[in-house]
Amino acid sequence: MTKEDLVGHKVFISVRGVSHGVANWFGEYYEKMQIYATYNLLYNAAILVDSEIGAAICIEGAAALYNSPNIFFKPFYPELVSKNTLAWKAHQPMSRTVAKFIEFIKVRVGSLGDQA
């Protein structure tokens, strides 16, 4: 999917996406898109997408959480890359589940060649 593909369509974009430069990536096409709504939780936008009201911009993997033929992920070309940060209080007691999740993230990010 290219920037041009969303022109003339109702688009849902996260508040965080707007503040992290997604709008800048679209350049002149951002003004031509119909930004129908912003969302904080993808679930809210997914309901609208499932009802075929518009398209939501989200991170890869997020669409897989929804079991609907109307919700699927199409990557942008050229690729739109966003950096994210995962933070936690390292000196606070944490549940076993949280500790396992953090370990999983460290292993996964490490396998991509980044520092965890």
N, C-alpha and C positions, 0 to 999 in steps of 0.2 A: 504494500500500500504506500502511495506517495502522498506528499502534502496536498497535492492537487485533488486527490481522490475524495477528500472530506469537504471540499468547497460545495456549498449548497445543501449540505446535510446538517441535521441537528446533532450537536456534539456535546457530550458531557465530559468535563475535565476536572480532575481533583484540584482542590484549593492549593494543595502542596505542589502539584504539577505546574500551576500558574506561577507560583512564587519561586520555583526552581528552574525557571528558564524554558519550560516547554513552549510557551508562547513565542519566545525568541527564536526557537528552532524552526517554527512554522514561517517566520518572517512575514512577508506581505500576504501570505495565505491566511494568517491568523485573523485578519480583519475581514476576510471573505467568508470564513466559516461562520455558521450559526451556533455560537456558544450558547446552548440552550439552558445549561445549568452547570454549577460547580457542585462537587460532592466532597464530603469528608470520608465516607465509607463507601467502598465500591459496591457493597450490597444494595445501597439505595439506587445507584446508577444502573445496576444489573437488572433491577425490576423494570426500569424504563426500557432498557435494551431488550429484555425478554418480551416486552409488550410491543416491540418493533417501533418505538418512538424515535430512537436515534442510536448513535454509536458512542461508546465510552472509550476514552484513552486511559489505559492502565499499563501496569508492568507485566512483563511476560510471566506466565504461570498463574496469574490471578484469575483468568477466565476459566481455567481448568477446575476451579472450585464449584462451578455451577453446572448442573446436569440439565442443559437445555440446548437444543439444536440452534437456537437463536443467539447463543452466546459462545463466541469463539475468538481466538486471538489471531490477528494479522500483524506481522512485524512491519515497521516502517522502513522504507528505503529512500534515501540513505538512512542507515541505522540511527535511531535516537537513543542515546546512552544517558543514563541518569545514575549518579553516585548516591549511595545511601549509607547511613551510619547506624550501627546497632550499638547501643550503650546500655550498661548495667552497673549497678553499685557492686563493685568487686569485693568490698570488705563487709558486706551484709550477708547474713545467712540466707540461703536460697533453697527452694525445694529441690528434690531430686530431679523432677521433671524439668525445671528451669536449668539446672546444671547440665543435664543431658542435652537440652536444646542448644545451649551455648557451646558445648563441646562439638555437637553436630555442625554448627555454623563455622566454628574454627577449622574443622577438618575440611568442610566443603569449600570454604574460601581459600584455605591453604592449597587445595587441589587445583584451584584456578590460577595459582601462582602469585596470589596476593598475600600480604601479611595479615595475620589474624590478631 
